[in-house]
Amino acid sequence: MAGVTKIAILDDYIGVALEYGDWTVLPDDAEITVYREAIPPERLVDELSDYEVVVITQQRARFPRAVLDGLPNLKLIVCNGRTSSVVDHEARIEQGIMLCGTADTAGTEQGAAGRPRGSETPRGLPAPSEMAWALIFAVAKRIGIEDRAIRAGGWQTGFPIPLAGKTLGLLGAGHLGGAMVPVAKALGMDVVAWSQNLTEERCAALGVTRVTRDELVSSADVLGVFLVFSERTRNMLRAGDLAKMKRGAILVNISRGPIVEESALVEALRSGHLAGAGLDVFDREPLPADHPFRSLDNVVVSPHVGYVTERGFRTAWQRMAEDVAAYLAGAPIRVVTDPADCPPMAPQ
């Protein structure tokens, strides 16, 4: 591409991309545009059509074939992690678009649920499991509700829910779900678990009870979602499942929004069947301004930051800047070529 090399950095919500990555090593003819807010899907082609390099930091924007077809100047995509699940790799390869990631040493390899291992805390709980407990406490202890009441001039409005003696249900007991167990036991909670591939051996190692799917949803006072998102797990929890949950139960999801049927969850919360929900993930991100989750009092929301740590982001941004610099120097690094790292696009 002749002339100025245009580089787009997407979804830098916190505004740290230029600070955490060393972009000074780029040639003088490189021009960087940072997008602090998400580009609506229908505007991606118009917005990015002039760019040779696109850096997809948090992998919120999606690049199916139709979008890639509309980006004739695009030659490089840089992603955080080993690969990207938001790119149509077949179309990308056909069009000669290179993909570079950040994974070549410990600390930035893909971890559980496809998240960078740099997002984990050095010791103890993985960062997403910490977020799950934060949301559980926030909902059970009515932190958001009482905080808003106090700020509005009020005082106590209801009763916190004790967790001791309650049952934590794990929908998925892998790396993140399993990390919930020691804290639950320290709080005096019983723990039950189910997933399609969960074994008795895994449950015995964790010290939890393996139950059926129906037993999981009907017995849990707190139900946590810890599954990897795929077509198999899309809408894993539907209206019928939520109806089987105890009245006054809590649901927490830090995995992916579409694992829980969103309209059914909204109705279960509006009706009061569920006491509340703690959500770090949504069907559409960022969450639309008029979405019910923004206004329901019994919902605590966070902006998909369960995996986010400053340590992880500093490492990732530095490596993404290195990827761009190496490409522009004609010696690209961390190029994604392994077919195993070029999977079909994850469902939306």
WOCOR-V795596 format. One record per backbone hydrogen bond with DSSP energy under -1.0 kcal/mol. NH is the residue of the N-H (numbers start at 1). CO is the residue of the C=O. Records with the same first field share a line. If there is no record, write none. Layout:
NH->CO / CO
This chain:
5->29
7->31
8->53
9->33
10->55
12->35
13->11
20->16
21->17
23->21
26->23
30->27
31->5
33->7
35->9
43->40
44->41
47->43
48->44
49->45
51->48
52->6
53->6
54->76
55->8
56->78
57->55
63->86
68->64
69->65
70->67
71->68
74->71
75->52
76->52
77->98
78->54
79->100
88->63
89->87
92->88
93->89
94->90
95->91
96->93
97->92
98->75
100->77
101->334
102->81
108->105
111->115
114->111
115->112
117->109
119->116
120->117
130->126
131->127
132->128
133->129
134->130
135->131
136->132
137->133
138->134
139->135
140->136
141->137
142->139
143->138
146->142
147->143
148->144
149->145
150->146
151->147
152->148
153->150
154->149
161->140
165->188
166->163
168->190
169->222
170->192
171->224
172->170 / 194
178->174
179->175
180->177
181->178
184->180
185->181
186->182
187->183
188->185
189->184
190->166
192->168
193->209
194->170
198->195
203->199
204->200
205->201
206->202
207->203
208->203
209->191
211->193
216->212
217->213
218->214
219->215
220->216
221->167
222->167
223->250
224->169
225->252
226->171
234->230
235->258
236->233
237->259
242->238
243->239
248->273
249->246
250->221
251->276
252->223
253->278
254->225
259->256
260->257
261->237
265->261
266->262
267->263
268->264
269->265
270->266
271->267
274->268
275->249
276->249
277->298
278->251
279->300
280->253
291->288
294->291
295->292
296->292
299->296
300->277
302->279
304->302
308->305
313->309
314->310
315->311
316->312
317->313
318->314
319->315
320->316
321->317
322->318
323->319
324->320
325->321
326->322
327->323
328->324
329->325
330->327
331->326
336->99
341->338
342->339
346->85
